[in-house]
Amino acid sequence: MLRNALRSLVFFLGCLLLVSAAIFCLVHLTPGNIAEIHNLSPQTAHVLHLDRSLPVQYLLWLGNCLRLDFGISTVDGTPVFALLRDYAPTTLFLTFGSLFFSLLIAIPIGMYRGLKPLARLGKALSVVVYTLSSIPAFVLGYVVLAVAFGVFHSYITTPPEGPFHFWKWTAYYLPPILVLALGNGSLGEFVRFISLEAQNVDAAMFIKAARARGVSLWPHFLRSLILPVFNIAVTNIAVLLGGLVVVERVFNFHGLGWLSWEATLKRDFPVIMGITLLMAVVVRVLMLLNELLSTWIDPRLRQ
Amino acid sequence: MISPFLRILGKPGGYRMLLGGLLVFLLALVTITGTYWTRFKPDEMDFEHPLVPPKSAWLTRLTTTADGRKALMESHQNAAPSTSSSSVTEEGDDLLGALKEEEHPPTEASTAKVEFSALRDHGHVLGTDKNGRDMIALLVAGARSCFLPGLVACAVALGIGVPLGLFAGFYEGRWRMFARIFNGTLLSMPRMVLILVVICVLEPNVYITMAVLGATLIPRVSELIATRVRILSGMGFILAAKEGGLGDFRILTRHLFWYQNRAVFFIQFSLIMAESILTETTLSYLQFGTKPPDVSWGNIIEGSRLTFFSGQYWITFFPAVAIIMAILGFFYLGDGLNARLAYREGR
């Protein structure tokens, strides 16, 4: 158990180290000098350590990142950490909101499809789900906007201010969350995975035994489905975070996706490095938690 | 002649395979032959007919709103005196008349008739965008610009992912360790963000961007192949082949890859094509993929932001339909093949 945990921890740290090295190499080994690209004076270049050797620069950068100092934006000089702090809440809200909605839709459909594989309704539903999830997020976003403008003749374009008001918040946040939940490819993945898991659980011996005893099956089903569902949700976080770039652009939301789009457009290296590192850390931490939790909960995985 | 195609329908995944195959075939046909039958070129600007609606009346009604038609008519009225007044063409007047007629329609049928006769002459069947470029020509050009980069992505993902998976599954030990670390590193960055980093740093053309997309798909391919190979390489026929003195290379390429995993290869090819069309159009929409003088479905949609909100949405509508058709085609083809493979292997 402890050995396994240590192994996952080492893997986690190694991956993060490799990710940071990969990002750093990508940015610094490119043709052209960063100081020249951004027209920095020698003094500024010295302050940013751009005149040191590459390994030293890497270590300095990594050390600063560990202290949450991701450098400053080369466009307007704002600290990257401040930018991340300001933009992250929207992204967090969108990510977990859409995860919630897609699980809410996927779990019933997946269970139904897994337990009754021959039912017509289940087949039709899964076709609809697969079709929806293979539509690009920005096309679906346009459809939602067209409906908002064409049917409701309005779409709220500024974030609601003041105290929490249910309808205002819903009207503002629901469209992008729904687009992200339905049209980003993760819903289809969820349904497929959950139906497979439900099928496996249905065929397991302990369900047969429970059926023979005549007790209610739901507790057994739900208990054995919690872990796989958590698993697939965690592995899809990366996909969701990627999809945010598009959805935030379509709906004009100022979150991390929007920030990375803007940084790419303005070639703002520190910002995009910071965002990528942050996202990699989030994804890796969730995966580590997933590994530790599943070995802790499910003794079958301890070997 | 049709019967072998219809026989697929009885098999598992048959409908998906047939539908996907048809769509992919159509896309390939358009990509290859498109330039021969389109009447206009994608860079040809018809300045006398910017923003004309699609030719047939029902398409016009489907892809515009009443407000949009009104705005269009007003803009034509305003534009008409300002352009050199002597050379206002017959068609322009007709178009104006038709739009006016439509504003106060006598009957439904006669409106369609008048509109059709007025718009017949300029030859833009699906209308034009705000620069007067023909929509059909743009769509064909867009099909080209998503097909070729997709092939690049497939080449990278399968060309590296398949050998990596084969080695990791067959040799275990160091190769497996290497594959695990490599995949773990790639999987911890969101795909879109990694691509954005590369675009931000290198400002590459669309082919290199698609190669990066292919690189982010390596983990999926290699893990899929590695798990299959790991199971297969303990089986009797591989042991027999080893006993019989076959070299590792031959076992890997022929017995493990070609005989056992080629179906996976084609399924992944199809799914990666779908993925890469999705990514290419998305990137072009974000202004990072195919850049404006060249045409991609994504950047047609990006360019039509303003006209979309003023009620003329055919410029957004047709590329969107094309994107969905192309992605669904490859997706259904891969999915159907997958169902068939699963059935054959008795899963």
Contacts between the chains, C-beta under 8 A, distances in Angstrom:
chain1	res1	chain2	res2	distance
A	11	B	180	7.9
A	11	B	181	7.9
A	11	B	184	6.5
A	14	B	181	6.6
A	14	B	184	7.9
A	15	B	181	7.2
A	15	B	184	4.6
A	15	B	185	5.4
A	15	B	188	5.5
A	16	B	188	7.3
A	18	B	181	7.0
A	18	B	185	4.4
A	19	B	185	5.7
A	19	B	188	5.6
A	19	B	189	6.3
A	22	B	185	6.7
A	23	B	197	6.6
A	26	B	197	6.2
A	26	B	198	6.7
A	26	B	201	5.6
A	27	B	197	7.7
A	27	B	201	5.4
A	30	B	201	5.2
A	30	B	202	6.0
A	130	B	331	7.3
A	130	B	335	7.1
A	131	B	328	6.4
A	134	B	274	6.6
A	134	B	278	7.6
A	134	B	324	8.0
A	134	B	327	5.2
A	134	B	328	5.9
A	134	B	331	4.7
A	135	B	324	5.5
A	135	B	327	7.3
A	136	B	278	5.3
A	136	B	281	6.0
A	136	B	282	5.6
A	136	B	323	6.1
A	136	B	324	7.9
A	136	B	327	7.1
A	137	B	282	7.4
A	138	B	282	6.2
A	138	B	285	5.1
A	138	B	298	7.8
A	138	B	301	7.1
A	139	B	301	7.5
A	139	B	320	4.7
A	139	B	323	6.0
A	139	B	324	6.5
A	142	B	301	7.2
A	142	B	308	6.9
A	142	B	316	6.0
A	142	B	320	6.6
A	145	B	308	8.0
A	146	B	308	7.6
A	146	B	313	6.7
A	149	B	309	6.9
A	150	B	65	6.6
A	185	B	278	7.9
A	238	B	187	6.8
A	238	B	188	7.4
A	238	B	189	7.4
A	238	B	190	4.6
A	238	B	191	7.2
A	239	B	190	7.2
A	239	B	191	7.4
A	241	B	190	4.2
A	241	B	192	7.9
A	241	B	193	6.9
A	242	B	190	3.8
A	242	B	191	4.9
A	242	B	192	3.3
A	242	B	193	6.1
A	243	B	192	7.0
A	245	B	192	4.9
A	245	B	193	7.0
A	245	B	196	6.8
A	245	B	286	7.0
A	246	B	192	7.4
A	246	B	282	5.6
A	246	B	285	7.2
A	246	B	286	6.9
A	249	B	285	7.9
A	249	B	286	6.1
A	260	B	193	5.9
A	260	B	196	5.4
A	261	B	196	7.2
A	261	B	286	6.1
A	263	B	196	8.0
A	263	B	200	6.5
A	264	B	196	4.7
A	264	B	197	7.9
A	264	B	199	5.6
A	264	B	200	4.2
A	264	B	288	6.6
A	265	B	287	7.2
A	267	B	200	5.8
A	267	B	203	7.7
A	268	B	200	7.6
A	269	B	200	6.9
A	269	B	201	7.0
A	272	B	196	6.5
A	272	B	197	5.5
A	272	B	200	5.0
A	273	B	197	7.5
A	275	B	193	6.6
A	276	B	189	5.9
A	276	B	193	5.4
A	276	B	194	7.0
A	276	B	197	5.5
A	279	B	189	6.6
A	279	B	190	5.5
A	279	B	193	5.7
A	280	B	188	4.6
A	280	B	189	5.1
A	283	B	187	7.8
A	283	B	188	5.0
A	283	B	189	7.5
A	283	B	190	7.2
A	284	B	188	4.9
A	287	B	188	7.5
